[in-house]
Amino acid sequence: MEKLSVVKRQENEKLTVLTAGKIDTSNSSDFDAEIKSSLEGIMELVLDFGELKYISSSGLRSLLSLTKIMAAKGGKMTIINPTPMVSEVFRVTGFDNVLNIE
C-alpha cells in the first residue's frame, strides 16, 4: 500500500500542502485531520496535487469539507497541478465544477 505524504508550507495567511501518494479510505481521515489542524488564521489553502496518484470518494468528501470550512471563514481553497488520473476523477464525479482547480 502506498503511503500518503503531506508536506505543509505556511506563508502568512496562506497554507500550501504538497500531497503525494494516494488519498483513500485508509488515510482520508488522517489527511483531513492533518490539514484541519493547520487552518487557524489561514485564509488561502492551496493543495498541490502534482504527485497525487489517486483520490477516492472518501478523499473527495475531505476536499468538500475543506472547501466549506474555507468558504465559511471567507477564505478560499485552490487545487493546483492535479495529475491526469486525479483530474479524470474530478471530471467524472463533477467535482471539477465544484472545486477551484488551476
BELURJO-V496837 format. One record per pair of residues at least 12 apart in sequence whose C-alpha atoms are under 10 Angstrom apart, sorted by the first residue. I is the first residue (numbers start at 1). J is the second residue. Records with the same first field share a line. If there is no record, write none. Layout:
BEGIN
I=J + J
END
This chain:
BEGIN
1=21 + 22 + 26
2=20 + 21 + 22 + 23 + 53
3=20 + 21 + 22 + 23 + 26 + 27
4=19 + 20 + 21 + 22 + 23 + 24 + 26 + 27 + 28 + 30 + 31 + 52 + 53
5=17 + 18 + 19 + 20 + 21 + 22 + 23 + 31 + 51 + 52
6=18 + 19 + 20 + 21 + 31 + 34 + 35 + 47 + 48
7=19 + 20 + 34 + 35 + 48
8=34 + 35 + 38 + 46 + 47
9=46
10=38 + 42 + 44 + 45
11=42 + 44
12=41 + 42 + 43 + 44
13=39 + 40 + 41 + 42 + 43 + 44 + 45 + 75
14=39 + 41 + 42 + 43 + 44 + 45 + 46 + 75 + 76 + 77
15=35 + 38 + 39 + 41 + 42 + 43 + 44 + 45 + 46 + 47 + 77
16=44 + 45 + 46 + 47 + 48 + 77 + 78 + 79 + 80
17=35 + 45 + 46 + 47 + 48 + 49 + 79
18=46 + 47 + 48 + 49 + 50 + 51 + 52 + 80
19=31 + 47 + 48 + 49 + 50 + 51 + 52 + 53
20=48 + 49 + 50 + 51 + 52 + 53 + 54
21=49 + 50 + 51 + 52 + 53 + 54 + 55
22=51 + 52 + 53 + 54 + 55 + 56 + 59 + 86
23=52 + 53 + 54 + 55 + 56 + 57 + 58 + 59 + 60 + 62
24=54 + 55 + 56 + 57 + 58 + 59 + 60
25=55 + 56 + 57 + 58 + 59
26=58 + 59
27=58 + 59
28=55 + 56 + 57 + 58 + 59 + 60 + 61 + 62 + 63
29=58 + 59 + 61 + 62
30=62
31=59 + 62 + 63
32=58 + 59 + 61 + 62 + 63 + 65 + 66
33=62
35=47 + 62 + 66
36=62 + 65 + 66 + 69
39=66 + 69 + 70
41=73 + 75
42=70 + 73 + 75 + 76
43=70 + 71 + 73 + 74 + 75 + 76 + 77
44=70 + 74 + 75 + 76 + 77 + 78
45=66 + 67 + 70 + 75 + 76 + 77 + 78 + 79
46=76 + 77 + 78 + 79 + 80 + 100 + 101
47=63 + 77 + 78 + 79 + 80 + 81 + 82 + 101
48=78 + 79 + 80 + 81 + 82 + 83 + 102
49=79 + 80 + 81 + 82 + 83 + 86 + 87
50=79 + 80 + 81 + 82 + 83 + 84 + 86
51=81 + 82 + 83 + 86
52=81 + 82 + 83 + 84 + 85 + 86
53=82 + 83 + 84 + 85 + 86
54=82 + 83 + 84 + 85 + 86 + 87 + 88 + 89
55=85 + 86 + 87 + 89 + 90
56=86 + 89
57=89 + 93
60=89 + 90 + 93 + 95 + 99
63=77 + 79 + 95 + 99
64=95 + 98 + 99
67=98 + 99 + 100
76=100
77=99 + 100 + 101
78=99 + 100 + 101 + 102
79=99 + 100 + 101 + 102
80=100 + 101 + 102
81=101 + 102
82=101 + 102
87=101
END
